[in-house]
């Protein structure tokens, strides 16, 4: 995949299980596989407390409600997660900025639309 510059997408599953840590998985991919990657979503809770996720592109929270979480409800990002989500969005933009000059300029000038 590296030789032909094939893009990759990694899906981290089972965040509702004991010991789930998506950030350790992302760090492992960066360190062991030498792939520059970033999250596009941030989980809201882990293990039995998993309630949903925050989409870092839209900067909106999506909660899993109803029977077995089948209903997805869009809401605002919880107040206690805004700083963390802004940090992770900046990480994502930093990774993407390596491939796009206009995004790189905005990243360097910190002209990125974040949640207040």
VMD Tcl script that builds the backbone (N, CA, C; Angstrom):
set m [mol new atoms 348]
animate dup $m
set s [atomselect $m all]
$s set {name element resname resid chain x y z} {
  {N N UNK 1 A 0.815 -1.194 0.000}
  {CA C UNK 1 A 0.000 0.000 0.000}
  {C C UNK 1 A 0.859 1.259 0.000}
  {N N UNK 2 A 1.968 1.208 0.729}
  {CA C UNK 2 A 2.840 2.381 0.765}
  {C C UNK 2 A 3.477 2.633 -0.593}
  {N N UNK 3 A 3.898 1.565 -1.239}
  {CA C UNK 3 A 4.593 1.705 -2.507}
  {C C UNK 3 A 3.736 2.427 -3.543}
  {N N UNK 4 A 2.441 2.149 -3.562}
  {CA C UNK 4 A 1.543 2.748 -4.549}
  {C C UNK 4 A 0.714 3.909 -3.983}
  {N N UNK 5 A 1.032 4.353 -2.782}
  {CA C UNK 5 A 0.340 5.470 -2.120}
  {C C UNK 5 A -1.175 5.277 -2.074}
  {N N UNK 6 A -1.591 4.098 -1.673}
  {CA C UNK 6 A -3.004 3.788 -1.563}
  {C C UNK 6 A -3.532 4.361 -0.242}
  {N N UNK 7 A -4.605 5.170 -0.296}
  {CA C UNK 7 A -5.167 5.710 0.940}
  {C C UNK 7 A -5.758 4.594 1.796}
  {N N UNK 8 A -5.757 4.807 3.095}
  {CA C UNK 8 A -6.255 3.794 4.019}
  {C C UNK 8 A -7.271 4.400 4.974}
  {N N UNK 9 A -8.220 3.583 5.384}
  {CA C UNK 9 A -9.209 3.958 6.369}
  {C C UNK 9 A -9.203 2.873 7.427}
  {N N UNK 10 A -9.076 3.276 8.664}
  {CA C UNK 10 A -9.062 2.318 9.767}
  {C C UNK 10 A -10.314 2.539 10.592}
  {N N UNK 11 A -11.052 1.479 10.835}
  {CA C UNK 11 A -12.267 1.542 11.620}
  {C C UNK 11 A -11.990 0.901 12.972}
  {N N UNK 12 A -12.126 1.670 14.044}
  {CA C UNK 12 A -11.921 1.145 15.397}
  {C C UNK 12 A -13.289 0.755 15.934}
  {N N UNK 13 A -13.455 -0.517 16.172}
  {CA C UNK 13 A -14.736 -1.087 16.546}
  {C C UNK 13 A -14.753 -1.472 18.019}
  {N N UNK 14 A -15.913 -1.758 18.529}
  {CA C UNK 14 A -16.127 -2.319 19.866}
  {C C UNK 14 A -15.693 -1.390 20.993}
  {N N UNK 15 A -16.023 -0.110 20.875}
  {CA C UNK 15 A -15.705 0.836 21.936}
  {C C UNK 15 A -16.576 0.633 23.167}
  {N N UNK 16 A -17.596 -0.207 23.043}
  {CA C UNK 16 A -18.450 -0.500 24.189}
  {C C UNK 16 A -17.901 -1.647 25.033}
  {N N UNK 17 A -16.745 -2.181 24.670}
  {CA C UNK 17 A -16.153 -3.310 25.391}
  {C C UNK 17 A -15.177 -2.836 26.451}
  {N N UNK 18 A -14.956 -3.670 27.441}
  {CA C UNK 18 A -14.052 -3.354 28.546}
  {C C UNK 18 A -12.634 -3.101 28.029}
  {N N UNK 19 A -12.020 -2.019 28.485}
  {CA C UNK 19 A -10.649 -1.694 28.107}
  {C C UNK 19 A -10.519 -0.960 26.785}
  {N N UNK 20 A -11.638 -0.526 26.208}
  {CA C UNK 20 A -11.604 0.164 24.916}
  {C C UNK 20 A -10.864 1.490 25.034}
  {N N UNK 21 A -9.926 1.729 24.115}
  {CA C UNK 21 A -9.161 2.976 24.098}
  {C C UNK 21 A -8.781 3.303 22.654}
  {N N UNK 22 A -9.595 4.111 21.970}
  {CA C UNK 22 A -9.302 4.404 20.569}
  {C C UNK 22 A -8.003 5.185 20.385}
  {N N UNK 23 A -7.619 5.975 21.361}
  {CA C UNK 23 A -6.408 6.804 21.234}
  {C C UNK 23 A -5.155 5.935 21.305}
  {N N UNK 24 A -5.202 4.853 22.055}
  {CA C UNK 24 A -4.080 3.911 22.070}
  {C C UNK 24 A -3.968 3.216 20.711}
  {N N UNK 25 A -5.116 2.926 20.098}
  {CA C UNK 25 A -5.105 2.300 18.772}
  {C C UNK 25 A -4.507 3.236 17.729}
  {N N UNK 26 A -4.877 4.500 17.781}
  {CA C UNK 26 A -4.338 5.479 16.826}
  {C C UNK 26 A -2.838 5.650 17.031}
  {N N UNK 27 A -2.405 5.718 18.293}
  {CA C UNK 27 A -0.965 5.820 18.575}
  {C C UNK 27 A -0.211 4.594 18.076}
  {N N UNK 28 A -0.814 3.408 18.228}
  {CA C UNK 28 A -0.168 2.180 17.760}
  {C C UNK 28 A -0.006 2.195 16.243}
  {N N UNK 29 A -1.014 2.676 15.526}
  {CA C UNK 29 A -0.923 2.756 14.069}
  {C C UNK 29 A 0.186 3.721 13.675}
  {N N UNK 30 A 0.244 4.850 14.361}
  {CA C UNK 30 A 1.294 5.834 14.067}
  {C C UNK 30 A 2.690 5.269 14.326}
  {N N UNK 31 A 2.856 4.602 15.451}
  {CA C UNK 31 A 4.185 4.119 15.847}
  {C C UNK 31 A 4.603 2.823 15.162}
  {N N UNK 32 A 3.720 1.847 15.145}
  {CA C UNK 32 A 4.097 0.534 14.608}
  {C C UNK 32 A 4.076 0.479 13.088}
  {N N UNK 33 A 3.101 1.151 12.475}
  {CA C UNK 33 A 2.977 1.088 11.022}
  {C C UNK 33 A 3.555 2.313 10.322}
  {N N UNK 34 A 3.962 3.301 11.100}
  {CA C UNK 34 A 4.531 4.552 10.566}
  {C C UNK 34 A 3.582 5.213 9.574}
  {N N UNK 35 A 2.310 5.250 9.957}
  {CA C UNK 35 A 1.278 5.886 9.135}
  {C C UNK 35 A 0.784 7.117 9.877}
  {N N UNK 36 A 0.784 8.249 9.198}
  {CA C UNK 36 A 0.274 9.463 9.808}
  {C C UNK 36 A -1.242 9.438 9.712}
  {N N UNK 37 A -1.921 9.316 10.846}
  {CA C UNK 37 A -3.371 9.197 10.831}
  {C C UNK 37 A -3.982 10.082 11.915}
  {N N UNK 38 A -5.272 10.307 11.797}
  {CA C UNK 38 A -6.008 11.094 12.778}
  {C C UNK 38 A -7.449 10.597 12.826}
  {N N UNK 39 A -8.089 10.844 13.950}
  {CA C UNK 39 A -9.487 10.454 14.121}
  {C C UNK 39 A -10.396 11.438 13.404}
  {N N UNK 40 A -11.507 10.945 12.871}
  {CA C UNK 40 A -12.531 11.815 12.300}
  {C C UNK 40 A -13.747 11.878 13.224}
  {N N UNK 41 A -13.741 11.030 14.247}
  {CA C UNK 41 A -14.797 11.043 15.247}
  {C C UNK 41 A -14.189 10.854 16.625}
  {N N UNK 42 A -14.867 11.392 17.622}
  {CA C UNK 42 A -14.477 11.228 19.024}
  {C C UNK 42 A -15.643 10.560 19.728}
  {N N UNK 43 A -15.347 9.508 20.470}
  {CA C UNK 43 A -16.411 8.797 21.167}
  {C C UNK 43 A -16.882 9.584 22.388}
  {N N UNK 44 A -18.179 9.484 22.659}
  {CA C UNK 44 A -18.760 10.059 23.871}
  {C C UNK 44 A -18.942 8.909 24.839}
  {N N UNK 45 A -18.018 8.777 25.760}
  {CA C UNK 45 A -18.017 7.666 26.704}
  {C C UNK 45 A -17.325 6.448 26.117}
  {N N UNK 46 A -17.042 5.487 26.973}
  {CA C UNK 46 A -16.456 4.214 26.551}
  {C C UNK 46 A -17.098 3.100 27.369}
  {N N UNK 47 A -16.820 1.895 26.949}
  {CA C UNK 47 A -17.321 0.694 27.600}
  {C C UNK 47 A -18.832 0.783 27.775}
  {N N UNK 48 A -19.346 0.513 28.968}
  {CA C UNK 48 A -20.798 0.537 29.183}
  {C C UNK 48 A -21.372 1.947 29.116}
  {N N UNK 49 A -20.516 2.967 29.198}
  {CA C UNK 49 A -20.970 4.347 29.155}
  {C C UNK 49 A -20.946 4.962 27.768}
  {N N UNK 50 A -20.734 4.155 26.728}
  {CA C UNK 50 A -20.696 4.680 25.362}
  {C C UNK 50 A -22.084 5.185 24.977}
  {N N UNK 51 A -22.169 6.496 24.705}
  {CA C UNK 51 A -23.454 7.111 24.392}
  {C C UNK 51 A -23.567 7.528 22.930}
  {N N UNK 52 A -22.413 7.754 22.271}
  {CA C UNK 52 A -22.449 8.222 20.896}
  {C C UNK 52 A -21.072 8.673 20.466}
  {N N UNK 53 A -21.032 9.578 19.481}
  {CA C UNK 53 A -19.756 10.083 18.996}
  {C C UNK 53 A -19.914 11.513 18.484}
  {N N UNK 54 A -18.789 12.200 18.394}
  {CA C UNK 54 A -18.754 13.553 17.852}
  {C C UNK 54 A -18.083 13.483 16.498}
  {N N UNK 55 A -18.744 14.004 15.475}
  {CA C UNK 55 A -18.175 14.086 14.133}
  {C C UNK 55 A -17.303 15.341 14.097}
  {N N UNK 56 A -16.006 15.170 13.903}
  {CA C UNK 56 A -15.079 16.301 13.924}
  {C C UNK 56 A -15.171 17.168 12.672}
  {N N UNK 57 A -15.746 16.657 11.604}
  {CA C UNK 57 A -15.921 17.450 10.393}
  {C C UNK 57 A -17.107 18.401 10.568}
  {N N UNK 58 A -18.234 17.865 11.012}
  {CA C UNK 58 A -19.431 18.681 11.233}
  {C C UNK 58 A -19.424 19.386 12.586}
  {N N UNK 59 A -18.619 18.879 13.512}
  {CA C UNK 59 A -18.585 19.348 14.902}
  {C C UNK 59 A -19.984 19.269 15.516}
  {N N UNK 60 A -20.569 18.095 15.381}
  {CA C UNK 60 A -21.874 17.779 15.963}
  {C C UNK 60 A -21.769 16.445 16.682}
  {N N UNK 61 A -22.569 16.296 17.732}
  {CA C UNK 61 A -22.616 15.042 18.473}
  {C C UNK 61 A -23.758 14.184 17.945}
  {N N UNK 62 A -23.519 12.888 17.866}
  {CA C UNK 62 A -24.539 11.933 17.446}
  {C C UNK 62 A -24.687 10.900 18.556}
  {N N UNK 63 A -25.891 10.817 19.115}
  {CA C UNK 63 A -26.163 9.906 20.220}
  {C C UNK 63 A -26.921 8.694 19.714}
  {N N UNK 64 A -26.580 7.535 20.301}
  {CA C UNK 64 A -27.245 6.284 19.969}
  {C C UNK 64 A -28.382 6.094 20.976}
  {N N UNK 65 A -29.610 6.202 20.532}
  {CA C UNK 65 A -30.757 6.087 21.428}
  {C C UNK 65 A -31.687 4.987 20.944}
  {N N UNK 66 A -32.681 4.673 21.747}
  {CA C UNK 66 A -33.650 3.642 21.385}
  {C C UNK 66 A -33.120 2.245 21.659}
  {N N UNK 67 A -33.820 1.240 21.147}
  {CA C UNK 67 A -33.434 -0.156 21.345}
  {C C UNK 67 A -32.068 -0.425 20.730}
  {N N UNK 68 A -31.128 -0.852 21.538}
  {CA C UNK 68 A -29.766 -1.204 21.102}
  {C C UNK 68 A -29.078 -0.076 20.344}
  {N N UNK 69 A -29.472 1.178 20.601}
  {CA C UNK 69 A -28.820 2.324 19.970}
  {C C UNK 69 A -29.134 2.478 18.493}
  {N N UNK 70 A -30.264 1.987 18.054}
  {CA C UNK 70 A -30.606 2.020 16.627}
  {C C UNK 70 A -31.002 3.399 16.122}
  {N N UNK 71 A -31.474 4.246 17.023}
  {CA C UNK 71 A -31.878 5.599 16.629}
  {C C UNK 71 A -30.697 6.542 16.857}
  {N N UNK 72 A -30.321 7.279 15.823}
  {CA C UNK 72 A -29.198 8.213 15.925}
  {C C UNK 72 A -29.761 9.626 15.962}
  {N N UNK 73 A -29.436 10.344 17.037}
  {CA C UNK 73 A -29.969 11.678 17.250}
  {C C UNK 73 A -28.820 12.680 17.246}
  {N N UNK 74 A -28.946 13.719 16.401}
  {CA C UNK 74 A -27.914 14.758 16.312}
  {C C UNK 74 A -28.179 15.835 17.365}
  {N N UNK 75 A -27.111 16.177 18.118}
  {CA C UNK 75 A -27.212 17.208 19.155}
  {C C UNK 75 A -25.931 18.026 19.149}
  {N N UNK 76 A -25.872 18.988 20.034}
  {CA C UNK 76 A -24.655 19.782 20.205}
  {C C UNK 76 A -23.630 18.977 21.002}
  {N N UNK 77 A -22.371 19.334 20.853}
  {CA C UNK 77 A -21.294 18.672 21.584}
  {C C UNK 77 A -21.420 19.011 23.069}
  {N N UNK 78 A -21.279 18.020 23.952}
  {CA C UNK 78 A -21.341 18.307 25.388}
  {C C UNK 78 A -20.258 19.319 25.789}
  {N N UNK 79 A -20.599 20.207 26.694}
  {CA C UNK 79 A -19.681 21.270 27.133}
  {C C UNK 79 A -18.338 20.719 27.597}
  {N N UNK 80 A -18.361 19.604 28.321}
  {CA C UNK 80 A -17.116 19.062 28.870}
  {C C UNK 80 A -16.208 18.433 27.808}
  {N N UNK 81 A -16.682 18.334 26.565}
  {CA C UNK 81 A -15.883 17.721 25.496}
  {C C UNK 81 A -15.423 18.702 24.428}
  {N N UNK 82 A -15.859 19.944 24.489}
  {CA C UNK 82 A -15.573 20.904 23.420}
  {C C UNK 82 A -14.076 21.118 23.228}
  {N N UNK 83 A -13.329 21.334 24.315}
  {CA C UNK 83 A -11.881 21.564 24.193}
  {C C UNK 83 A -11.173 20.349 23.602}
  {N N UNK 84 A -11.552 19.163 24.070}
  {CA C UNK 84 A -10.938 17.931 23.568}
  {C C UNK 84 A -11.249 17.743 22.086}
  {N N UNK 85 A -12.489 18.006 21.687}
  {CA C UNK 85 A -12.885 17.870 20.278}
  {C C UNK 85 A -12.163 18.891 19.410}
  {N N UNK 86 A -12.004 20.112 19.902}
  {CA C UNK 86 A -11.245 21.117 19.157}
  {C C UNK 86 A -9.794 20.683 18.971}
  {N N UNK 87 A -9.216 20.087 20.001}
  {CA C UNK 87 A -7.835 19.584 19.918}
  {C C UNK 87 A -7.716 18.471 18.873}
  {N N UNK 88 A -8.667 17.551 18.887}
  {CA C UNK 88 A -8.640 16.438 17.929}
  {C C UNK 88 A -8.933 16.907 16.507}
  {N N UNK 89 A -9.775 17.936 16.368}
  {CA C UNK 89 A -10.034 18.487 15.040}
  {C C UNK 89 A -8.772 19.148 14.495}
  {N N UNK 90 A -8.035 19.839 15.359}
  {CA C UNK 90 A -6.776 20.445 14.949}
  {C C UNK 90 A -5.775 19.376 14.516}
  {N N UNK 91 A -5.751 18.238 15.231}
  {CA C UNK 91 A -4.896 17.106 14.823}
  {C C UNK 91 A -5.286 16.619 13.427}
  {N N UNK 92 A -6.585 16.471 13.199}
  {CA C UNK 92 A -7.085 16.004 11.901}
  {C C UNK 92 A -6.694 16.978 10.798}
  {N N UNK 93 A -6.885 18.247 11.036}
  {CA C UNK 93 A -6.554 19.255 10.031}
  {C C UNK 93 A -5.054 19.290 9.788}
  {N N UNK 94 A -4.261 19.087 10.842}
  {CA C UNK 94 A -2.810 19.036 10.682}
  {C C UNK 94 A -2.370 17.906 9.771}
  {N N UNK 95 A -2.999 16.739 9.918}
  {CA C UNK 95 A -2.682 15.594 9.056}
  {C C UNK 95 A -3.110 15.885 7.619}
  {N N UNK 96 A -4.299 16.451 7.454}
  {CA C UNK 96 A -4.802 16.754 6.115}
  {C C UNK 96 A -4.020 17.881 5.446}
  {N N UNK 97 A -3.500 18.799 6.256}
  {CA C UNK 97 A -2.763 19.947 5.712}
  {C C UNK 97 A -1.493 19.524 4.985}
  {N N UNK 98 A -0.994 18.350 5.281}
  {CA C UNK 98 A 0.193 17.844 4.592}
  {C C UNK 98 A -0.079 17.586 3.107}
  {N N UNK 99 A -1.357 17.486 2.740}
  {CA C UNK 99 A -1.720 17.137 1.370}
  {C C UNK 99 A -2.418 18.261 0.613}
  {N N UNK 100 A -2.669 19.390 1.259}
  {CA C UNK 100 A -3.399 20.485 0.622}
  {C C UNK 100 A -2.801 21.811 1.059}
  {N N UNK 101 A -2.303 22.597 0.100}
  {CA C UNK 101 A -1.608 23.841 0.428}
  {C C UNK 101 A -2.522 24.885 1.059}
  {N N UNK 102 A -3.751 25.029 0.569}
  {CA C UNK 102 A -4.646 26.035 1.134}
  {C C UNK 102 A -5.043 25.686 2.560}
  {N N UNK 103 A -5.242 24.412 2.817}
  {CA C UNK 103 A -5.547 23.966 4.175}
  {C C UNK 103 A -4.336 24.149 5.076}
  {N N UNK 104 A -3.156 23.923 4.525}
  {CA C UNK 104 A -1.931 24.116 5.293}
  {C C UNK 104 A -1.783 25.588 5.708}
  {N N UNK 105 A -2.089 26.515 4.788}
  {CA C UNK 105 A -2.024 27.942 5.109}
  {C C UNK 105 A -2.985 28.284 6.239}
  {N N UNK 106 A -4.219 27.808 6.132}
  {CA C UNK 106 A -5.216 28.079 7.164}
  {C C UNK 106 A -4.782 27.481 8.498}
  {N N UNK 107 A -4.176 26.302 8.446}
  {CA C UNK 107 A -3.706 25.635 9.660}
  {C C UNK 107 A -2.586 26.437 10.307}
  {N N UNK 108 A -1.656 26.915 9.503}
  {CA C UNK 108 A -0.529 27.688 10.024}
  {C C UNK 108 A -0.989 29.030 10.608}
  {N N UNK 109 A -2.005 29.602 10.002}
  {CA C UNK 109 A -2.528 30.880 10.487}
  {C C UNK 109 A -3.599 30.686 11.552}
  {N N UNK 110 A -3.876 29.442 11.891}
  {CA C UNK 110 A -4.910 29.081 12.860}
  {C C UNK 110 A -6.247 29.696 12.492}
  {N N UNK 111 A -6.543 29.707 11.203}
  {CA C UNK 111 A -7.796 30.245 10.681}
  {C C UNK 111 A -8.773 29.088 10.463}
  {N N UNK 112 A -8.934 28.269 11.482}
  {CA C UNK 112 A -9.776 27.089 11.395}
  {C C UNK 112 A -11.035 27.323 12.213}
  {N N UNK 113 A -12.186 27.003 11.640}
  {CA C UNK 113 A -13.462 27.187 12.319}
  {C C UNK 113 A -13.623 26.136 13.405}
  {N N UNK 114 A -13.589 26.563 14.649}
  {CA C UNK 114 A -13.722 25.649 15.782}
  {C C UNK 114 A -15.010 25.977 16.540}
  {N N UNK 115 A -15.361 25.124 17.471}
  {CA C UNK 115 A -16.551 25.331 18.299}
  {C C UNK 115 A -16.130 26.154 19.513}
  {N N UNK 116 A -16.919 27.157 19.862}
  {CA C UNK 116 A -16.622 27.970 21.050}
  {C C UNK 116 A -17.389 27.477 22.250}
}
mol reanalyze $m
mol bondsrecalc $m
mol representation Tube
mol addrep $m
